[in-house]
Each structure stands twice: as C-alpha cells, then as structure tokens.
Amino acid sequence: MNKVIFDKAKKDIDKLPSYISRKLLKWAEEVEMFGIMELRKYSGYHDEPLKGFRKGQRSIRLSSAYRAIYTERPSGEIDFIIVIEVNKHKY
C-alpha cells in the first residue's frame, strides 16, 4: 500500500478549505485503490506534467485556485505532495 499523504502534509491539509481537502483526500484514496497511471486516464483531475523549475513534477487541479503538486518514483509510488493556491497560472 502506498503512503500517499505524509503526516506533515496532513497537518497542512487541515488548514485548507474543507472542499479542497476533501477532494485531495479522495484523490489520494483513488491513487491507493487504482494506481496513479489509471487515474491519469480520467480528465477530471487534469493531471499534467509541469515545466520550468517544476520539471519532473506533476499537478492535479483541485479547483480553479488550488493545485496539488507531486512527484512519483519510477515504481509509480507517490513521493511528495504539496497543495498550493495559484493565481494566473503562476506555479
């Protein structure tokens, strides 16, 4: 079983608006159940690779203002998660 959200991140999630934290936790559960490669097939999360200084990372859209950014290991396990609030696509 993958540990998608680490303990420190859980504390940070508590500070987010409740609808954002619910969507992130739902995504994490689905990653554990189905795997990240399967979730990328669905357009609902808008999973996409990032460019620039975030090259090698991917993001999912939790809303128009929030993104979860993560990396994954070659094995497909999620290695890191951060949630950021974005404005005008500057992330």
N, C-alpha and C positions, 0 to 999 in steps of 0.2 A: 504494500500500500504506500503510495506517495504521500509525503507530508507537504502539502501544497502551501499552506499558510503557516508561517512560523510564529512562535509565541509573541515576539516583539511586534510583528505585523498585526496580530490580533488586537493588541492594545491600541495601535494606530487606527484600526478599523472602527473601534468603539467611538472615535472622535468624528467619524464621517456621518453625513445624513443617513438616516435609517434605510431609505430606499436604495442607497448606493451600497451600503454594507450588505444588505440582503442579496442584491444582485451579484456582488463579488463572492459571497459565500455559496450562492447557488452555482456559480461558475466553477468554484473550487471543488464542490461536490461532484459536478459533472465531469471534471477532469479526472477525479479519482475513479469514478464509475466507468467512464467510456474511453479515457485517454485523450491527450491533447490533440493528437492527429485527427481523431474522429470529430472533435468539436470544431476544428478549423473548417470542416466541410459545411458548417451551418453559418449563414451570413449574419445571424442575429447579434453576435458579439463583435463583428468587424475585426477579427483577429488579423493583424498585419505586421510585417517586419518594419522596423524603424530604420531611419537613415541618419547620416551625420554622426555626431558624437554618441548616439544611441545605437549605432550599427551593431548587429548581433543580438539586439533585444527585440521583443515583440510587444504589441499593445492590444488590449481589448477595450472596447467602448462600454462604459457602464452607464453613461448618459452623454448628452452633448457637452457637458462640462467636466466630466471625470473619466480618466483612463487608468487602467491597471497595466503596469509595465512589468514584464517578466522576461527571464531568460530560461532556457532549458538545456539540460545536458544532452549529449548525443544519445543517451538511452531513452530520451523522451520525458524524463522526470523534470518537474519544475524546480528551478534552483533559487529563484528570487522573485519577490513580488513587492511592488510599491504602487500606491494609488496617488495620483496627482490630479490637481484641478488645473485645467488648461483654459487659456483664453487665446482666441485667434490662432489655434493650432500651433502654439509655440511650446513644443515639448520634445 
